[in-house]
Amino acid sequence: MLYTRKGDSGTTKTFGCDQRVSKSSAIAEALGSLDEINSFLGLLKLKAGSAVWSLPNQELAVAETVNRIQQDLFIVQAELAGAEKTIAEDKVKWLESIIDGIEKTLPPITTFFVSGGTELAALSDVCRTIVRRAERRVVAVQEEGTRPVGEFTRAYLNRLSSVFYAFAREANHVTGIVEESPKYQ
């Protein structure tokens, strides 16, 4: 059944917890933000199609990479919901290798950039901002003491927004789009 009616009063349950919590609680907000980014990543993956970027020492299949990230986000959601799951350090290192590889292909950052350029760049920027929100919500859960959050889970979310910033820049770079700086006028 796709509905239970149990949440009609504005409460929900998480894994291993008999108590219902408000749907506006920090844990519900964090889980909702993670679900939102994972769903939006489905769109990014679809739009990426068969795009492959040539990076130093690796070919990066964008859709395959996004799919792997989606799988990792399910681990983060399970951890927050109370399952005995957490992100391992090797997953953080993997994200760092992607960022480092892309960074080597790009001109140095000297300013902020106006989002846009290619569709893939714009979608990547949206992903970056949703991840940042999810990260803030996960930090709130930890600060509130609702659930412990693993050290590498926090690091993973922090690097993930950088991955999507790198994706946005690379998507424009490989198509010859010059990044637009804000004019501040």
N, C-alpha and C positions, 0 to 999 in steps of 0.2 A: 504494500500500500504506500502511496506517495505522500500521504498526510496522516497524522495521528490525532490532531486537534489538541495535543498536549501543550503546544506553544501558544495557543490562542490568548493566554493571559499575559504574554510578554516574558515568559521564562523559558529556559532550556536546560538541558543536562549535558555534562561532558563525561568522557570515559571514566569509569570507576568511581563515579560520584553519585550518591543517591539524592543529594540535595539539588533542587532546581535553582538556577541563578538567573538574574535579570539579563535579558538580551542586550541591555545597554552596559553591562559590566565590562571591566577591562578584558577579561578572558574572552567574552563573546565578541568584543570589538576586535581583538587580536586575531581570533580564528576567522572572523568575517573578512578582515583585511587580507589575510593569507589566502582565503578562498577567492577573493576578488582578484588578486594578482595572478593566481593560478589559472583562473578563468580567462583573464585578459591575455595571458601567455598563449592560450589556445589560438587566439586571433593572430598574435605575432607569429606563431609557428606556421599557421596557415598562409599568412602573407609572405613569409620567408621562402616558402616553396622549396626549390632546389638550390637556393643560394649557398655558395661555398666561398669562403674568403681565404686567400692564401696569406698565411702568416709565417713568420720565421719559424721553421721547424715543425709546422703543422698546417693542415688544411682544416678549417673550421666549418663544418656543415651546420648552418645556423639552426634549421628546424630540429635537427638531432640534438643539438646543444640545448635548445629551449625545452625539448621533451625531457632531457635528463634533469634540468632544473625543476621542471614540474614534479618529477618523481621525488626530488629532494625536498620540495616544499610539503609534500605529504608527510615526510618524516617530521618536519617542523610542526605541522598541524597535530600530528599524533602526540608529539612530545608535550605540546601545550594542552592538549586534551587530557593528558594524564597517563598515556602509555609509556612503557619503558623503552623509549626510542630517543635518540639524539643525533645530531649531525656530528660526524667524525672530522678530525682535522684534515684528512686527505681531501675532503670535499671543498674545504676552504682553499687549500693549496691549488686545487683544480681551477677554481674561479680566478685565483691570482694568476695562474698561467695563461688564462684567456685574456685577462686585462693586460698583462705584460706583453703578450704576443701582439695584441691589437695596437697597444701604445707604440710599439716599435715601427709600425707602418704609418703613423700619423705625425703631422707637424706638432710641435709643442703647443701646449695650452698657454695663451697669453691673455685671455679674456673670457667672459661668459659668452654663450652662444644662444641665439634665438632658435627655438625649436622649429623643426620643419625640414625642408630639403626634400628628401625622398619619403615615401610612405613608410618604409621600414624604419627610417630614422625617427620619424614622428611617433610611430608606435612604440619604439624602444624608449623614447623619452617619457611617454605615458607610463610604461612599465617601471621606469626608474622612479617616478614620483609615487606610484602606488606601493612599490617596495619600501620607499622611505616611510610612508605612513604605516605600513605593516610593522616595520622595525620599531617605530615609536610606540605602537600599541603593544608589541611584545615586551619592550622595555618597561612599559607601565605595568604589565602583569608581574614582571620580576620585582619592580619597586614596591608594588602593592603586597607582595608576598603570596599571591594567589597560587603560583606554581613556580618551581625552580626552572630556570632556563639555562641550558648548557652553554659553556664558554664558547664553543665552536658554533653553536646555533646562532648566537649573537653576532659572532664574526662573519658567519655565512651571510646573514641578512645585510650586514654592512657592506660586504664585498659585492653582493648581488646588485645593489643599486649602481655600483661602479661598473659592473659588467654591462648594464643596460646603457649607461652613459657612453661606454666604449663602443657598444653596438651602434648607437645613434651616430657617433662620429665616423665609424667605419662605413656604415651604410651610405653616408654622404660622400665620404672619401673615395670609395671604389667606383662611384658613378660620376665623379668629377664635380660634385656640388661643393662650392666654396661656402664654408660656414659663415653665417652672418652674425656680426657682433652687435650688441645693443647700442643704440645711438645716444641714449640718455639726454634727448633734446626736449 
